[in-house]
Amino acid sequence: MTGQVPEQDTGDHRIDPPLIDLPIDTCDRGGFYDGFSRQVTIPSKIIVSLIIMWAIFFPVSASETLSAANSTIISTFAGWYIYLVAAVMLVALVLAIVPQTGSLRIGNPGEKPEFGRFSWFSMLFGAGIGIGMLTYSVGEPMSHFANNPDIIRGSIEPLTQEAVRPAYIYTFLHWGLAAWGTYGLVGLAIGYVAYRRNLPLTIRSALAPLFGTVMSGKAGHVVDVVAVVATILGVAVTMGLGVEQFVAGLYRLGLGEWLLDAEGSSTPVAIIVSLVLLVGASTLSALSGVGRGIKWLSNLNMGLSFALLALFAVVGSGLLGVELLATGIYDYLRTLPQTAFTLFGSDGSESGDALVQWQLDWSVFYWAWWIAFAPFVGMFIARISRGRTVREYVLGVLLVPSLMCFVWMALVGGTAIDLELSGAAQGSIVGASISDQLFATLAVLLDPAVAAIVSGLVVLLLMTYLITSADSAILIVNTINGAGENEGQRRMHILFWGAALAFVVGSMLIIGGIDAIRITMIIGALPFSAVVALMAISIVKAIAYDLVRKRHGVPTTALACEDWPAGK
């Protein structure tokens, strides 16, 4: 077997050193596909192009199909999403906590990380869920303040003081360890075999500990194609949310009535103009690479985020935000074993049906979103995390961005809730669309002139998050298509994926709004959810076998295998 070191007979044990070579066919004859796997790149482009053409040329059929899928496919797989994400989160935490597994390094022994911790955390956060955080920082706590499972059951009243703590239990549930546990495990499964075993930095490599060189062939091609399509659809949701909030912000800044229609939704012209601007900028950034454009923008994102948080801490409900943060984290951790594994079932009652629908609209949507986002964020995290131990990696990826989300939502969302409870907002925040609620909060909190300046800052922050997420996704898609390599002819492919992302977002927003993108993404995440489940098994096997190899003196890294005597 190519790249397989001769096995070592140690007493009664026969232990194979790890697979250190996973050949993937790529074009090496020059031309448009030079350096790419045609078996992955071409099918990926065809599938995404068909989705775009379906939405553009058959909008009625697309809308009807998505509506039917929303009521059948999604509800059928709700339990699969709920239990899978809970299991993935648990596996990631166990790998970090167990001393023997946590001390293993994602790379060669003694290897130092490429990026400092501040840049590492900035890139983790910016490429992960920065856009969603801006949209949902007010929108999610406010939504659960008005409606959550406790309110549906009738145990508390909506929009009251008693509804605040449950609102943060569910907000933190959706934006905490579940999201980052999913990202972290996918990134760990990829990075561990890529940097310890010299396998290609691509999705299929994560399954090599389970299936070996089978992943070099058609099975591996299918895995990578599924990952590319899931990535485009997952990022499309993020871009769709960001574009709607971007347009709402421009409207708040007084840039014209043409931005919104009579119902307060983004007009087709506003969507197209925004996408041209944002995707164009992200494509230019992608052409500059990770070390330049993405790193610079990620650091800018973090700086602007801290500035906005400081504003809410000083002039908003800072003390309430700190209280909500403390009680929210306590309640979240206290209830996590129950909320993570709870699957609501219909009992025929009105409240039972409402609980099922609430979970489909919130938790199932989020779990599918995180899974669809995982090949992109996981690959990106793996790309920037070489040299860190498993424990540092998992705890850093899970805890720091989660805590940042919690702080943001406690301070910003808490201020909005306080304004509603005090009567200062008079329903103007809770009554606004989710894309406009952050701007509505600023309008109540600040003088008009100051609110306009801060709203401009939010629009700028949103724009940098959009650009960072899109350009990172484009680079990751090309890395998957290039069998883990980022060299060779990439410029035209970057342009293609930038345009494809813009067309997916634009066509879906115009035919059915964010709901159309959301439904498409949940369906598109299903195939990759199976890959995530296999990744969890694969990384556990890879680490467990490496611990056995260490005990018997068998090499566990590609570098050590090179010095292993062939006849030993």
N, C-alpha and C positions, 0 to 999 in steps of 0.2 A: 504493500500500500504506500503510495507516494507520501513522503513526509511523516510516516509512522516510524518511530524509533523502535529497534528490536526490544521485545518484551524481556523483563528481568524476572528470573526465578529466584525468589527469596524464601527459602525454607519450603513451607507448604503452600506458598502463595505465588500466583503468576499475575503480575501487575503490568499492565500496558502503560508506557508513557503516553502523554496526550497527543492527539492529532495536531500536527504543526504545519499542515499544508492543506489548503482547500482550493484547488484550482478552479477558476471560473473563466470560461471562454469570453474574451473580449476581442473586438476588432483591432487588428494591428497593421492593417494595410493602408492606413491613411484615410482621408475622406471625412465625410460628415460624422460617422459613428466611430471614428478613431478613439480607442480607449474605452468604449462603451460595450456593454453586453447587449447585443441586438435582441436577444431573447427576452430581455427585461424591458428595455427602452421602448421598442416598437409596440408591444402589446399595451404597455402603460399609456402611451400616447393615444393609441386607438381607443381604449376604454374611456379615457377622460374626454377625448374629442367627441365620442358618441353621446356622452352625458350632456355635453354642451349643445350639440346639434339637436338632441331630443328636447332640451329646454327651450331652445330658440325657435325651432321650426314646428314643434308640436306642443305648444304651451298648454292647451286645454287638456290633451292626453296626459302630459306630465303632471299637471295639477291634480287630475282625477286619480292617477296612479299613486301619487304621493299621499293623497288623502286616504285611499284604501289601505296603503301600507301602514299608515299611522295607526289605524284601528285594528290591524291584524298582526303583522310581522313584529312590530315593536312590543306589543303587549305579550305576545307569545314568548319572546326572549327576555322579558324583564327580569325573571329570576336568574337567568344565566348571567346577565350583567351584574346584578347585585352581589351574587355569591362569588363570582370571579374576582371582582375588584376587592372584596373583603379578603379573599385568600391571597391575592397578590400582595396586598398591604402587609398581611401577617408574615408572609415569606420574607419580604424585604427586611422587616424589623428583626426577625429571628436571625437572619444572616449577619446583621450588624451587632446584635447583642451577644451571641455566642463567641467567647474569646478566640477560639481557634479559627473560626471563619472570618471574624472581623479584622484579624491581624494580617490576613493575606493582602497583597498589594496588586492593584490593577496595573500591572507592568512588571518589570524585572525588579528583584530585590534591591532596595536602596535608591530606586529611581525617584527623582524629584518632580513635582508637578510643574507643568508648563506655564500655568497662569497663577498669579497671586490670588489670595482668597477674596479680596474685594472684587477684582475683575471676574473671578469665577462665580461668586454669588450674583453679581450684576448680570452676567450672561445667562445664568440659570433662570433668574427672575424675568428678565426681558424677553427671552425666547419662549418662556413657558406660558404664563397666563396674564401678562401685563394688560393686554387689551380687555380681556374679560373682567379683570379686577376693576378697571375704570368704569366699565358698563355696569357691573354688579355691585360696586362698593356701596352705592345707595340702593340700587334696585333690588338686590336680594334681601338684605335685612328688612327693607320696607315691604316687600312682597310677603315675607313670612310673618311680619308684624300684622299684616292684614289677613293672612290665611296660612295656616300650617296644620299638621295633623291634630294637635291639641284643640285648635279652634274648630276643626271639622267634627271632632268628637263631641264638642259642646262643653268641654271642661273649662274653657276660658273664653272671654269675649275678644273680638278683633279690635285692633287699634287702641288697646288699653295698656296700662303699665304691666299687667300680668302677662301680656303677650310678648314682652320684650325678650325675656330670657329664652323661651322656646324658639323665638326667631333666630337667636344666635346659635343655638344648638344645631339647627339645620343649616345655617349659613356656614358655620365652621365645618360641619360634616362634609359639605360639598367642596370646600376650598382648602381642605387640610391634607391629612395623611393619605387619603384615598387617591387624590389627584397625583400627589408627588410620589406616593408609593408605586403607582402604575408607571410613571415616567422613570423613576429610579430603577425599578427592576428591569425594565427593557434596556435602559442604558447600561446597567451592570452586566446583563447577559451578553450584550454586544462587546462592551469594553474589556471585560475579563478575558474573553478568548482572543480578542484582537490584539491586546497588548501583552498578554502573557504567552500566547501561543502563536502569535504572528499570523493569525487568520485575517482575511479581508474585513475592513470596517464596514460591514453591511449586515442587513437583518438576518439573512440565512445563516451567517456564521454562528449566531447565537444558538442555533439548533444542532450544530455539528457535534456537541457532546452526546446528543441523543441518537442522531442518524448517521454520523460519520460523513464519508465522502459522497453519500447519496445526495447531499445538499449541493454538490457541484453541478448536478444535472437538472432535469425538468422540475423536480420537486422544489429545488432551491429557486429556480426561476419564478415559479408560481408564488412562493413566499415573498420574494422581492417585489413582484408586480402588485400583489395584494397590499404590501406596505406603501408603495408609491401612491396607489389610488386612495388608500385610507388617509395618507398624509395630505393630499390635495383637498379631500373633502373635509378633514378636520380643520385645516388652516382656513378653508373657505368659510366655516362657521365663525371663526375668530375674526376674519376679515369682514364678514357681513355685519357682525355686531359693531366692529370698529367703524365701518363706513357709515352706518346709521347714526352712531353717536357723533362722528365727525361732521356729518351734515347738520345734525341738531345743534352742534356747537357753532358752526358757521352761521346758522340762522339766528342764534342768540346774539352773535356778534354783529347782526344787522347787515348781512351780505346779500339780502334780497328775498322776496317772497317766492321766487322761482325754486327755492330749495325744497319746500314742503308743499304738499297738496292740501286740499280742503280738509282731509281727515288727519292731517299732521304727519303723514308718512313721507319718506324721501321720494322726490320725483325721479323718473328715469334719467332725466338730464343731470340732476345732481349726483345720482349714483355713478353715471358714466364719467363725469368730470372728476369726481373724487377718486375713482379707480385709476383713471389715467395718471393723475398726479401721484397717488400713493404707490401704485404698482410700478410706475415708471421710476420713482425714486428708489424703491426697494431693489429693482433690477440693477440699477447703477451701483447700489451698495453691494449687491451680490457679486458683481464683477470684480469688486476690490478685495473680496475674500474675508475670512473670519478674523484674521489678525489685525485688519485695518478697519474696514467699515463697520462690521458687526460689533467688534470690541469697543470702538469709539462711541457708537450709538448706544450700546448697552450701558456704558458708564454715564452717558448723558441722561438716559432714562432714569437711572438710579438717583442721580443728583436732583432732577426735576421732581421725582416722586417724593424725596425727602423734603424738598421745599414746600410742596403742596401739603404734605402731612403736617409739617410745622405750622402752616397757616391754620389748618383745622384745629390743631392742638391749642393754639394761642387764642384765636378769635371764635372758634367753634366750642362745642361742648367737650372740652378736653378732659375734665375730671370724670364726666360720665363715660367718656370713651375708655379711660383707664379702668373704670369699674366694670364696664361691659367686657373689656379684654380679659380681666382676671376671672370674672364669673363665667364668661363664655368659654374660656379654656377649661376651667374646672368642670363645668356642665358637659362640655364636649367629650372630655376624656372619661368622665363618669358614665356617660351614656353610650360611648362609642361601641362597646361590644354588642349592645342591643340594636342601636340604629344601623350599624354596618351590616348586620345579618337579618334585618327585618324585611320581609316581603309581604306587602299588603295584599290580601285576597278579597274578592267581592263576596259578600254574604247576602246579596240581594237587596240590602237596605240602601237608602240614599247616601248615608254617611260612608258606608262601605265602598260604594262606587266612587265617591268623591276622594276617599283615601287612595284608591288604586290610581285614579287619574292624576292626583297630586304627585304620586311617586313617579308615574310615567313622565309628567311634565318637568319634574325637577331631577330627582336622583338618577333615573334611568337615562335621561338626556345627558346629564353630566358624566355618568360612567362611560357612556358611549363616546362622548366628546373626548374624554381623557384617553380612552383606548385608541380612537382615531388619531389623536394628537401624539400618541406615544412613539410611533416610529420616527417622527420628526424630532420631538423633544428628546427622546431616548438616544437617538443617534447623535444629536447635537451635544447632549450631556456627556456621552461617551467620548466624543471628539475633544472635549475640553477638560477631561478628568483623568487623563493618564498620569500615573505616578501616585495616586492617592490610595490609601488602604480602603478595604471594603467598608470598615466601620466609619471612617471619615467621610467616605463617599455617601453612604446611605443616610447617615445622620445629617450631613450637610444638605443633601438633596431633599430630604423629607422635612427637616425641622426649620431651617432658615427661611426658605420661601413660604412655607406654611405660616410661620410666625409673622412674616411680612404681610401676608394677606390678612391675617387676623387683626394686626394693628391697623391696617388701612381701613378695614370694614368696621372695626370698632369706633375709630375716630370719625371717619366720614359718614358712615351709616348711622352711628350713634347721634351725631349732630343733626342729621335729617329727622330721625325719630324724635329727638328732643324738641325740635321745632314744631313737629306735628302735635306732640303731647301738650306742649305749652299753648298751642293755639296760634302761634306766630305765623305758621305756614298756611293755616286755614284750608288745608286740603290741597294746596297747590303742588306739593311734592308727591304725595301718594296718588294724586290724580293725573300726574304727568306720565308720559310713556317712559318705559324703562331706559331708553336711550337719552332721555332728556332730564332724568331725575337728578343727576349730579349738577347740571346747570341750573335746575330749578332750586336746588338747595343753596347754591351760591347766590342766586337772585334774592332769596329771602334773608340770607345771612349777612350780606354785604351791601354797602351803598352801590347804586347803579354803576357809577364810574369804576369803582374798585372791582365790582363783580365782572364787568366787561374785561378788565385786565386779567383777572384770574381765570376767567373762562377762556381767554386767549392762551394762557399758559396750559390749561387742560387740553385744548385743541393741539397745541404743539407737542405735549407729552403723548397724546393719543397718536399723533402722526408718527413720532419716533418709534413708538411701540409697534404700530402697524408695519412700518418699514423694516424694523428689526425682525419681526415674526415672518414676514413674507420673504425677505432675502435669505434668512436662515433656512426656511423651508425649501427654497429653490436650490440652495447649495446642497442640502441633505438629499433631495430627490436626485440630483446629479451624482452624488456620491454613491447612492444605492444603484443607480443605473450604470455607474462606472465600476462596479464590483469592489467598492470600497476605496477606490482611488479618486483623487481630485486633480489629477494632472491631465494633459491632453487638450483636445479641442472642446471647449466648454461654452464659449460665448454664445453661439447660436442656440444651444440647448437651454441656457439661462434665459434667453429671450423668449423661447417657446413656452417654458414653464411659467414665466411671468405673465405672458399673455393668456395662457390657459387658466391660471388662477383668477385673473381679472374677468375672463368670460364666464367661468363657473359662478363666481360671486355675483356678477352683474345680471346674468340670465336668471338665476334663481331668485335674486331679490326682486327683479321686475315681475316674474310670473307669480310669485307667491310670498314674497317677503322673507324674513329670517326663518319662518316656519318651514318653508320649502327647503332651505339649506339644512336646517336642523334634521328634518326627516330623512333627507338624502344621506346625511352624514351618519345617522344612527344605523341605517341599513348598510352603508358602506363599511362601518366599523365591525359588523358581524364576522366576516371572514378573518379579519386581523385579530379579533378576540380569541379565536382558536389558536392563532400563532402565539399570543401573549400567554395563554395557558401552557402551551408547550415550552415557552421560554422559561417559565417559572420552574417547571420540572427539570429543564436542561441545566439551568444555572445551579440548582441544588445538586444535581448529579456531578457537574463539573467541579464544584468546590469540595464536595464530599470525597470524590476520587482523588483530588489533589492532596487532601489531608492524609488519605491512605498512602499515597505515593511518598509523601514526606516521611512518614513513619518507616517506610521500607527503603529509603534512600534512592527512590526513583525520581528522575527529574520531572518538574512540573511546569517549566517554562521552555520556550523555544531556544533561548540563549543557553540554558543548561543542557538541553538535548544535543546541541551542537558539539559540546565537549564530552558527551557520553560515549564511551568506547563502543564501537559497533559490535564487537564480539562479546561484550560483557553480558 
